[in-house]
Amino acid sequence: YSVQFLLFELEYVPLCMTYWYNKSDPGARSFLIFGDDSGCLHIFNFLQPNKGLFESPTKKQEGHLKINMKELSEHSQKVHHTLCMGRPVHTDWVRNVVYITETDYIKS
């Protein structure tokens, strides 16, 4: 059994993504980073991924658990969303993204 999430009402289209977690401490923070068609990099910092990526729904849902991007603040105990540099970092689509653990950098 694995929980699947459907993140919807994103403003732009994700084109590439990467996920990182600490293999020696899987309960520590992890990151989902994606680049979109507006030139932005989005960083989802999951605070305690072993306890859940998002808050549990108040009512039982069938299939995917749906998370509205506009209501992401309701999940602030589990995840923080950041727009890298608060604005687009590229003038065109982001086609590749890599998280470099040794330097804590994001390369796109």
Phi and psi in radians as a Rosetta constraint file:
Dihedral C 1 N 2 CA 2 C 2 CIRCULARHARMONIC -2.373 0.35
Dihedral N 2 CA 2 C 2 N 3 CIRCULARHARMONIC 2.460 0.35
Dihedral C 2 N 3 CA 3 C 3 CIRCULARHARMONIC -1.455 0.35
Dihedral N 3 CA 3 C 3 N 4 CIRCULARHARMONIC 2.360 0.35
Dihedral C 3 N 4 CA 4 C 4 CIRCULARHARMONIC -2.046 0.35
Dihedral N 4 CA 4 C 4 N 5 CIRCULARHARMONIC 2.416 0.35
Dihedral C 4 N 5 CA 5 C 5 CIRCULARHARMONIC -1.979 0.35
Dihedral N 5 CA 5 C 5 N 6 CIRCULARHARMONIC 2.559 0.35
Dihedral C 5 N 6 CA 6 C 6 CIRCULARHARMONIC -2.127 0.35
Dihedral N 6 CA 6 C 6 N 7 CIRCULARHARMONIC 1.875 0.35
Dihedral C 6 N 7 CA 7 C 7 CIRCULARHARMONIC -1.579 0.35
Dihedral N 7 CA 7 C 7 N 8 CIRCULARHARMONIC 2.113 0.35
Dihedral C 7 N 8 CA 8 C 8 CIRCULARHARMONIC -2.268 0.35
Dihedral N 8 CA 8 C 8 N 9 CIRCULARHARMONIC 2.973 0.35
Dihedral C 8 N 9 CA 9 C 9 CIRCULARHARMONIC 1.108 0.35
Dihedral N 9 CA 9 C 9 N 10 CIRCULARHARMONIC 0.708 0.35
Dihedral C 9 N 10 CA 10 C 10 CIRCULARHARMONIC -1.330 0.35
Dihedral N 10 CA 10 C 10 N 11 CIRCULARHARMONIC 2.538 0.35
Dihedral C 10 N 11 CA 11 C 11 CIRCULARHARMONIC -1.256 0.35
Dihedral N 11 CA 11 C 11 N 12 CIRCULARHARMONIC -0.608 0.35
Dihedral C 11 N 12 CA 12 C 12 CIRCULARHARMONIC -2.235 0.35
Dihedral N 12 CA 12 C 12 N 13 CIRCULARHARMONIC 2.998 0.35
Dihedral C 12 N 13 CA 13 C 13 CIRCULARHARMONIC -1.600 0.35
Dihedral N 13 CA 13 C 13 N 14 CIRCULARHARMONIC 2.113 0.35
Dihedral C 13 N 14 CA 14 C 14 CIRCULARHARMONIC -1.154 0.35
Dihedral N 14 CA 14 C 14 N 15 CIRCULARHARMONIC 2.361 0.35
Dihedral C 14 N 15 CA 15 C 15 CIRCULARHARMONIC -2.023 0.35
Dihedral N 15 CA 15 C 15 N 16 CIRCULARHARMONIC -0.452 0.35
Dihedral C 15 N 16 CA 16 C 16 CIRCULARHARMONIC -2.664 0.35
Dihedral N 16 CA 16 C 16 N 17 CIRCULARHARMONIC 2.716 0.35
Dihedral C 16 N 17 CA 17 C 17 CIRCULARHARMONIC -2.715 0.35
Dihedral N 17 CA 17 C 17 N 18 CIRCULARHARMONIC 2.832 0.35
Dihedral C 17 N 18 CA 18 C 18 CIRCULARHARMONIC -2.501 0.35
Dihedral N 18 CA 18 C 18 N 19 CIRCULARHARMONIC 2.688 0.35
Dihedral C 18 N 19 CA 19 C 19 CIRCULARHARMONIC -2.237 0.35
Dihedral N 19 CA 19 C 19 N 20 CIRCULARHARMONIC 2.397 0.35
Dihedral C 19 N 20 CA 20 C 20 CIRCULARHARMONIC -2.313 0.35
Dihedral N 20 CA 20 C 20 N 21 CIRCULARHARMONIC 2.447 0.35
Dihedral C 20 N 21 CA 21 C 21 CIRCULARHARMONIC -2.531 0.35
Dihedral N 21 CA 21 C 21 N 22 CIRCULARHARMONIC 2.776 0.35
Dihedral C 21 N 22 CA 22 C 22 CIRCULARHARMONIC -1.434 0.35
Dihedral N 22 CA 22 C 22 N 23 CIRCULARHARMONIC 1.917 0.35
Dihedral C 22 N 23 CA 23 C 23 CIRCULARHARMONIC -1.109 0.35
Dihedral N 23 CA 23 C 23 N 24 CIRCULARHARMONIC -0.516 0.35
Dihedral C 23 N 24 CA 24 C 24 CIRCULARHARMONIC -1.468 0.35
Dihedral N 24 CA 24 C 24 N 25 CIRCULARHARMONIC -0.235 0.35
Dihedral C 24 N 25 CA 25 C 25 CIRCULARHARMONIC -2.539 0.35
Dihedral N 25 CA 25 C 25 N 26 CIRCULARHARMONIC 1.315 0.35
Dihedral C 25 N 26 CA 26 C 26 CIRCULARHARMONIC -1.078 0.35
Dihedral N 26 CA 26 C 26 N 27 CIRCULARHARMONIC -0.259 0.35
Dihedral C 26 N 27 CA 27 C 27 CIRCULARHARMONIC -1.479 0.35
Dihedral N 27 CA 27 C 27 N 28 CIRCULARHARMONIC -0.187 0.35
Dihedral C 27 N 28 CA 28 C 28 CIRCULARHARMONIC -1.328 0.35
Dihedral N 28 CA 28 C 28 N 29 CIRCULARHARMONIC 2.997 0.35
Dihedral C 28 N 29 CA 29 C 29 CIRCULARHARMONIC -0.938 0.35
Dihedral N 29 CA 29 C 29 N 30 CIRCULARHARMONIC 2.660 0.35
Dihedral C 29 N 30 CA 30 C 30 CIRCULARHARMONIC -2.417 0.35
Dihedral N 30 CA 30 C 30 N 31 CIRCULARHARMONIC 2.871 0.35
Dihedral C 30 N 31 CA 31 C 31 CIRCULARHARMONIC -2.238 0.35
Dihedral N 31 CA 31 C 31 N 32 CIRCULARHARMONIC 2.420 0.35
Dihedral C 31 N 32 CA 32 C 32 CIRCULARHARMONIC -2.023 0.35
Dihedral N 32 CA 32 C 32 N 33 CIRCULARHARMONIC 2.111 0.35
Dihedral C 32 N 33 CA 33 C 33 CIRCULARHARMONIC -2.130 0.35
Dihedral N 33 CA 33 C 33 N 34 CIRCULARHARMONIC 2.280 0.35
Dihedral C 33 N 34 CA 34 C 34 CIRCULARHARMONIC -2.387 0.35
Dihedral N 34 CA 34 C 34 N 35 CIRCULARHARMONIC 2.616 0.35
Dihedral C 34 N 35 CA 35 C 35 CIRCULARHARMONIC -1.824 0.35
Dihedral N 35 CA 35 C 35 N 36 CIRCULARHARMONIC 2.607 0.35
Dihedral C 35 N 36 CA 36 C 36 CIRCULARHARMONIC -2.185 0.35
Dihedral N 36 CA 36 C 36 N 37 CIRCULARHARMONIC -3.101 0.35
Dihedral C 36 N 37 CA 37 C 37 CIRCULARHARMONIC -1.408 0.35
Dihedral N 37 CA 37 C 37 N 38 CIRCULARHARMONIC 0.064 0.35
Dihedral C 37 N 38 CA 38 C 38 CIRCULARHARMONIC -1.790 0.35
Dihedral N 38 CA 38 C 38 N 39 CIRCULARHARMONIC -0.030 0.35
Dihedral C 38 N 39 CA 39 C 39 CIRCULARHARMONIC 1.615 0.35
Dihedral N 39 CA 39 C 39 N 40 CIRCULARHARMONIC 0.144 0.35
Dihedral C 39 N 40 CA 40 C 40 CIRCULARHARMONIC -1.658 0.35
Dihedral N 40 CA 40 C 40 N 41 CIRCULARHARMONIC 2.680 0.35
Dihedral C 40 N 41 CA 41 C 41 CIRCULARHARMONIC -1.972 0.35
Dihedral N 41 CA 41 C 41 N 42 CIRCULARHARMONIC 2.229 0.35
Dihedral C 41 N 42 CA 42 C 42 CIRCULARHARMONIC -1.894 0.35
Dihedral N 42 CA 42 C 42 N 43 CIRCULARHARMONIC 2.335 0.35
Dihedral C 42 N 43 CA 43 C 43 CIRCULARHARMONIC -2.087 0.35
Dihedral N 43 CA 43 C 43 N 44 CIRCULARHARMONIC 2.111 0.35
Dihedral C 43 N 44 CA 44 C 44 CIRCULARHARMONIC -1.823 0.35
Dihedral N 44 CA 44 C 44 N 45 CIRCULARHARMONIC 1.998 0.35
Dihedral C 44 N 45 CA 45 C 45 CIRCULARHARMONIC -1.741 0.35
Dihedral N 45 CA 45 C 45 N 46 CIRCULARHARMONIC 1.837 0.35
Dihedral C 45 N 46 CA 46 C 46 CIRCULARHARMONIC -1.482 0.35
Dihedral N 46 CA 46 C 46 N 47 CIRCULARHARMONIC 2.067 0.35
Dihedral C 46 N 47 CA 47 C 47 CIRCULARHARMONIC -1.291 0.35
Dihedral N 47 CA 47 C 47 N 48 CIRCULARHARMONIC -0.727 0.35
Dihedral C 47 N 48 CA 48 C 48 CIRCULARHARMONIC -2.482 0.35
Dihedral N 48 CA 48 C 48 N 49 CIRCULARHARMONIC 1.340 0.35
Dihedral C 48 N 49 CA 49 C 49 CIRCULARHARMONIC -1.044 0.35
Dihedral N 49 CA 49 C 49 N 50 CIRCULARHARMONIC -0.464 0.35
Dihedral C 49 N 50 CA 50 C 50 CIRCULARHARMONIC -1.248 0.35
Dihedral N 50 CA 50 C 50 N 51 CIRCULARHARMONIC -0.252 0.35
Dihedral C 50 N 51 CA 51 C 51 CIRCULARHARMONIC -1.802 0.35
Dihedral N 51 CA 51 C 51 N 52 CIRCULARHARMONIC 0.072 0.35
Dihedral C 51 N 52 CA 52 C 52 CIRCULARHARMONIC 2.138 0.35
Dihedral N 52 CA 52 C 52 N 53 CIRCULARHARMONIC 2.485 0.35
Dihedral C 52 N 53 CA 53 C 53 CIRCULARHARMONIC -1.449 0.35
Dihedral N 53 CA 53 C 53 N 54 CIRCULARHARMONIC -0.566 0.35
Dihedral C 53 N 54 CA 54 C 54 CIRCULARHARMONIC -2.358 0.35
Dihedral N 54 CA 54 C 54 N 55 CIRCULARHARMONIC 2.893 0.35
Dihedral C 54 N 55 CA 55 C 55 CIRCULARHARMONIC -1.120 0.35
Dihedral N 55 CA 55 C 55 N 56 CIRCULARHARMONIC 2.580 0.35
Dihedral C 55 N 56 CA 56 C 56 CIRCULARHARMONIC -1.221 0.35
Dihedral N 56 CA 56 C 56 N 57 CIRCULARHARMONIC 2.479 0.35
Dihedral C 56 N 57 CA 57 C 57 CIRCULARHARMONIC -1.160 0.35
Dihedral N 57 CA 57 C 57 N 58 CIRCULARHARMONIC 2.624 0.35
Dihedral C 57 N 58 CA 58 C 58 CIRCULARHARMONIC -1.308 0.35
Dihedral N 58 CA 58 C 58 N 59 CIRCULARHARMONIC -0.430 0.35
Dihedral C 58 N 59 CA 59 C 59 CIRCULARHARMONIC -2.169 0.35
Dihedral N 59 CA 59 C 59 N 60 CIRCULARHARMONIC 2.609 0.35
Dihedral C 59 N 60 CA 60 C 60 CIRCULARHARMONIC -1.147 0.35
Dihedral N 60 CA 60 C 60 N 61 CIRCULARHARMONIC 2.361 0.35
Dihedral C 60 N 61 CA 61 C 61 CIRCULARHARMONIC -2.106 0.35
Dihedral N 61 CA 61 C 61 N 62 CIRCULARHARMONIC 2.585 0.35
Dihedral C 61 N 62 CA 62 C 62 CIRCULARHARMONIC -1.581 0.35
Dihedral N 62 CA 62 C 62 N 63 CIRCULARHARMONIC 2.523 0.35
Dihedral C 62 N 63 CA 63 C 63 CIRCULARHARMONIC 1.234 0.35
Dihedral N 63 CA 63 C 63 N 64 CIRCULARHARMONIC -2.381 0.35
Dihedral C 63 N 64 CA 64 C 64 CIRCULARHARMONIC -1.164 0.35
Dihedral N 64 CA 64 C 64 N 65 CIRCULARHARMONIC 2.570 0.35
Dihedral C 64 N 65 CA 65 C 65 CIRCULARHARMONIC -1.524 0.35
Dihedral N 65 CA 65 C 65 N 66 CIRCULARHARMONIC 2.114 0.35
Dihedral C 65 N 66 CA 66 C 66 CIRCULARHARMONIC -1.608 0.35
Dihedral N 66 CA 66 C 66 N 67 CIRCULARHARMONIC 2.212 0.35
Dihedral C 66 N 67 CA 67 C 67 CIRCULARHARMONIC -2.081 0.35
Dihedral N 67 CA 67 C 67 N 68 CIRCULARHARMONIC 2.049 0.35
Dihedral C 67 N 68 CA 68 C 68 CIRCULARHARMONIC -1.445 0.35
Dihedral N 68 CA 68 C 68 N 69 CIRCULARHARMONIC 2.181 0.35
Dihedral C 68 N 69 CA 69 C 69 CIRCULARHARMONIC -1.002 0.35
Dihedral N 69 CA 69 C 69 N 70 CIRCULARHARMONIC -0.590 0.35
Dihedral C 69 N 70 CA 70 C 70 CIRCULARHARMONIC -1.264 0.35
Dihedral N 70 CA 70 C 70 N 71 CIRCULARHARMONIC -0.237 0.35
Dihedral C 70 N 71 CA 71 C 71 CIRCULARHARMONIC -1.978 0.35
Dihedral N 71 CA 71 C 71 N 72 CIRCULARHARMONIC 0.333 0.35
Dihedral C 71 N 72 CA 72 C 72 CIRCULARHARMONIC -1.087 0.35
Dihedral N 72 CA 72 C 72 N 73 CIRCULARHARMONIC -0.457 0.35
Dihedral C 72 N 73 CA 73 C 73 CIRCULARHARMONIC -1.081 0.35
Dihedral N 73 CA 73 C 73 N 74 CIRCULARHARMONIC -0.394 0.35
Dihedral C 73 N 74 CA 74 C 74 CIRCULARHARMONIC -1.189 0.35
Dihedral N 74 CA 74 C 74 N 75 CIRCULARHARMONIC -0.201 0.35
Dihedral C 74 N 75 CA 75 C 75 CIRCULARHARMONIC -1.932 0.35
Dihedral N 75 CA 75 C 75 N 76 CIRCULARHARMONIC 0.354 0.35
Dihedral C 75 N 76 CA 76 C 76 CIRCULARHARMONIC -1.107 0.35
Dihedral N 76 CA 76 C 76 N 77 CIRCULARHARMONIC -0.310 0.35
Dihedral C 76 N 77 CA 77 C 77 CIRCULARHARMONIC -1.322 0.35
Dihedral N 77 CA 77 C 77 N 78 CIRCULARHARMONIC -0.287 0.35
Dihedral C 77 N 78 CA 78 C 78 CIRCULARHARMONIC -1.975 0.35
Dihedral N 78 CA 78 C 78 N 79 CIRCULARHARMONIC -0.581 0.35
Dihedral C 78 N 79 CA 79 C 79 CIRCULARHARMONIC -2.560 0.35
Dihedral N 79 CA 79 C 79 N 80 CIRCULARHARMONIC 2.511 0.35
Dihedral C 79 N 80 CA 80 C 80 CIRCULARHARMONIC -2.079 0.35
Dihedral N 80 CA 80 C 80 N 81 CIRCULARHARMONIC 2.385 0.35
Dihedral C 80 N 81 CA 81 C 81 CIRCULARHARMONIC -1.897 0.35
Dihedral N 81 CA 81 C 81 N 82 CIRCULARHARMONIC 2.315 0.35
Dihedral C 81 N 82 CA 82 C 82 CIRCULARHARMONIC -2.287 0.35
Dihedral N 82 CA 82 C 82 N 83 CIRCULARHARMONIC 2.423 0.35
Dihedral C 82 N 83 CA 83 C 83 CIRCULARHARMONIC -1.637 0.35
Dihedral N 83 CA 83 C 83 N 84 CIRCULARHARMONIC 2.048 0.35
Dihedral C 83 N 84 CA 84 C 84 CIRCULARHARMONIC -0.976 0.35
Dihedral N 84 CA 84 C 84 N 85 CIRCULARHARMONIC 2.154 0.35
Dihedral C 84 N 85 CA 85 C 85 CIRCULARHARMONIC 1.125 0.35
Dihedral N 85 CA 85 C 85 N 86 CIRCULARHARMONIC 0.105 0.35
Dihedral C 85 N 86 CA 86 C 86 CIRCULARHARMONIC 1.256 0.35
Dihedral N 86 CA 86 C 86 N 87 CIRCULARHARMONIC 0.143 0.35
Dihedral C 86 N 87 CA 87 C 87 CIRCULARHARMONIC -2.824 0.35
Dihedral N 87 CA 87 C 87 N 88 CIRCULARHARMONIC 3.007 0.35
Dihedral C 87 N 88 CA 88 C 88 CIRCULARHARMONIC -1.037 0.35
Dihedral N 88 CA 88 C 88 N 89 CIRCULARHARMONIC 2.430 0.35
Dihedral C 88 N 89 CA 89 C 89 CIRCULARHARMONIC -1.751 0.35
Dihedral N 89 CA 89 C 89 N 90 CIRCULARHARMONIC -0.157 0.35
Dihedral C 89 N 90 CA 90 C 90 CIRCULARHARMONIC -2.295 0.35
Dihedral N 90 CA 90 C 90 N 91 CIRCULARHARMONIC 2.710 0.35
Dihedral C 90 N 91 CA 91 C 91 CIRCULARHARMONIC -1.576 0.35
Dihedral N 91 CA 91 C 91 N 92 CIRCULARHARMONIC -0.074 0.35
Dihedral C 91 N 92 CA 92 C 92 CIRCULARHARMONIC -2.345 0.35
Dihedral N 92 CA 92 C 92 N 93 CIRCULARHARMONIC -3.063 0.35
Dihedral C 92 N 93 CA 93 C 93 CIRCULARHARMONIC -0.991 0.35
Dihedral N 93 CA 93 C 93 N 94 CIRCULARHARMONIC 2.561 0.35
Dihedral C 93 N 94 CA 94 C 94 CIRCULARHARMONIC -1.589 0.35
Dihedral N 94 CA 94 C 94 N 95 CIRCULARHARMONIC 2.044 0.35
Dihedral C 94 N 95 CA 95 C 95 CIRCULARHARMONIC -1.866 0.35
Dihedral N 95 CA 95 C 95 N 96 CIRCULARHARMONIC -0.174 0.35
Dihedral C 95 N 96 CA 96 C 96 CIRCULARHARMONIC -2.686 0.35
Dihedral N 96 CA 96 C 96 N 97 CIRCULARHARMONIC 2.451 0.35
Dihedral C 96 N 97 CA 97 C 97 CIRCULARHARMONIC -2.521 0.35
Dihedral N 97 CA 97 C 97 N 98 CIRCULARHARMONIC 2.404 0.35
Dihedral C 97 N 98 CA 98 C 98 CIRCULARHARMONIC -2.414 0.35
Dihedral N 98 CA 98 C 98 N 99 CIRCULARHARMONIC 2.401 0.35
Dihedral C 98 N 99 CA 99 C 99 CIRCULARHARMONIC -1.759 0.35
Dihedral N 99 CA 99 C 99 N 100 CIRCULARHARMONIC 2.218 0.35
Dihedral C 99 N 100 CA 100 C 100 CIRCULARHARMONIC -1.826 0.35
Dihedral N 100 CA 100 C 100 N 101 CIRCULARHARMONIC 1.864 0.35
Dihedral C 100 N 101 CA 101 C 101 CIRCULARHARMONIC -1.165 0.35
Dihedral N 101 CA 101 C 101 N 102 CIRCULARHARMONIC -0.637 0.35
Dihedral C 101 N 102 CA 102 C 102 CIRCULARHARMONIC -1.097 0.35
Dihedral N 102 CA 102 C 102 N 103 CIRCULARHARMONIC -0.571 0.35
Dihedral C 102 N 103 CA 103 C 103 CIRCULARHARMONIC -1.944 0.35
Dihedral N 103 CA 103 C 103 N 104 CIRCULARHARMONIC -0.121 0.35
Dihedral C 103 N 104 CA 104 C 104 CIRCULARHARMONIC 1.068 0.35
Dihedral N 104 CA 104 C 104 N 105 CIRCULARHARMONIC 0.657 0.35
Dihedral C 104 N 105 CA 105 C 105 CIRCULARHARMONIC -1.871 0.35
Dihedral N 105 CA 105 C 105 N 106 CIRCULARHARMONIC 2.744 0.35
Dihedral C 105 N 106 CA 106 C 106 CIRCULARHARMONIC -2.000 0.35
Dihedral N 106 CA 106 C 106 N 107 CIRCULARHARMONIC 2.247 0.35
Dihedral C 106 N 107 CA 107 C 107 CIRCULARHARMONIC -1.959 0.35
Dihedral N 107 CA 107 C 107 N 108 CIRCULARHARMONIC 2.295 0.35
